[in-house]
Amino acid sequence: MTTTGPTTAAPPAPRRAGRDLERGLVGGVAAGLADHLGLPVLPLRIGFVVATVLGGLGAVLYGAYWLFLPAAPLGDGADRAGAAPGLAGAARDGRRPRGLLGRPAGRTGDAVVVGVLSVGIVLAVEAVVGRGALVWAVALVAGGVALLWRQADEVQRERWVERTERMDPVGMVLGSGGWAAWTRLALGAVLLGTGLVLLGFRDGGIGAAREVVLAVLLGIGGLAVVVGPWVARLVRDLGDERTERIRSQERADVAAHLHDSVLQTLALIQKNAGDAATVARLARAQERDLRAWLFAEERPGSPGAGRGAAPDTLAAAVRAVAAVVEDDHGIEVEVVAVGDAPWSERVQPVVAAVREAVVNAAKHAGTGRVDVYVEVLGGAVDVFVRDRGAGFDPDDLPADRHGVRGSIVDRMLRHGGTARIRSAPGEGTEVRVHLPAPDEQAQQAQDADDGVGSTDAAGRGAQ
Amino acid sequence: MRVVVVDDHHMFRTGVRSELAAAPAAVTVVAEAADVDTAVAAVERERPAVVLLDVHLPGGGGVEVIRRTQTTAPGTRFLALSVSDAAEDVIGTIRGGARGYVTKTISGTELVDAVGRVADGDAVFSPRLAGFVLDAFAGAIQVAEVDSDLDRLSEREREVMRLIARGYAYKEVAKELFISVKTVETHMSSVLRKLQLSSRHELTRWASDRRLL
């Protein structure tokens, strides 16, 4: 059991305790204290529970800490503030681990906190006063306050997470919680009101109860009139400050990205100024990366393509494949996509086939440019890979050319699609890959051989 | 052919000027402009055949230049030349009245070719632009609300757009569909007209909804 004041600071730099909402089970008090004191969490939690059972002191202490300790920002604030702007930017982007993982307490947390606090306070009051009706009234009041406070916690946490909008007074109370927040708020208010009425009843009749409630309401109203303007100004100032903070964070993110990518590439280009092919390749890769970064909102999935994360749509996957071939073979691959489909096992062989076709074009066509056109209409996928290079006679393919036959034509057949190759010497090559819509495909699959298990593995291997 | 180059980056204007000068075709840059006001003034003064127009300009953007010179310089045609290939920019500029849209990575000879086509009254569709147009008519791009029957693409026009999007040259499209190059150009011009028409219809509807007409 810890009774040392957590806010008494160590001399050099004032360390301030906070509640850790990310790791906390109830309100994050124990987790926050453990962090602050450098102790493991479990003994602290056990201590609180034991103290609660023995006379309710634990619950009272917990409640007090909850009242007075602020919620700590997400992640470790001190760690992040000290980091380089690039690292901080990457962390905000989700490209670096947060350090503290685990979901915050969910709905169960509410129930637990209400339970613990109510029981503790009931026990404590019963031990002191020993009166039935009063105890239940106080319990109801305590439950109501706990629920309201819990809601305030949620809002506080959301404020740390959310980075865009200015805060508004309604948002300060409700956050973006929706019905859950409203329910919690209403339930808390009802509990509070019932508790107050019960308290009034105890002293004598309905009149007294009404007076008590009225007095409390009047008191709250008066307080609102007095404090209201001040709160409003505070909200505005806070909003301004937060906007400023967001702006500087964004500036840091941009600076970090430009440093990582553009400056590095320009340095490389200066060093390779004599080598036109390398310069072109670097410039192309950089342009692609910068576009993906700048227009990330417009093309979901494409930022992942630049950073090696898994693409989440078919078009993004094709773009990623094209980017790799561009870099590896020093050619230009223009991808035009009309419509899109979510990434799935179904479209995976299409991407593998397209990759093979683009690589073939890069290797054998002898031109610097390949056009890839992806079209998704009504679930059916069509991809055309075209070059204007040397071309060949499709009927005259050597038997050892597995790339075309195995990786493109047969793969598509095995997965219920088709692939056709149109080429003539001197006229370039076009590979057409077609995958029918899922319902069409299911019908075809009924009378087709089932070789999916092995081909899936092959397809993944080719990726 | 007399050409005006509008771009707010001096370096880029210089680059375009030197690339056009190196091309064998007779393309002369008669004026340069860096923002909407100077561009409008230059177009009205010079009456060029083609304006190479950047999409993002100080003072209102390329569409603003087209809007303000449409009546004062009726013979002038606009070819958008932008680094942006965001769908909103591309479709928005075409709907504003540009006859084509090429990105800044285009080579000098391709650019001269595109300028020539636009000057002749044809539309210039890069594969990417064709893709955006198909998307717009399929309703996938929000900027295009193409709802009346009049504005739908015919089967043939769609076919032409698909081939352009696949990287076919006009000649190859003609060969593939067994039609003449002239017919291909006619189809593309009508696609362009439909695209611009749908935005004009939208504008009319918007105005009549608000009792402005």
Interface residues (C-beta under 8 A of the other chain):
Chain A: E287 R291 F295 E298 E334 V336 A337 V338 G339 D371 Y373 E375 L377 F384 R386 E430
Chain B: D85 A86 A87 E88 T105 P127 R128 A130 G131 L134 D135 A138 A140 R162 A165 R166 G167 Y168
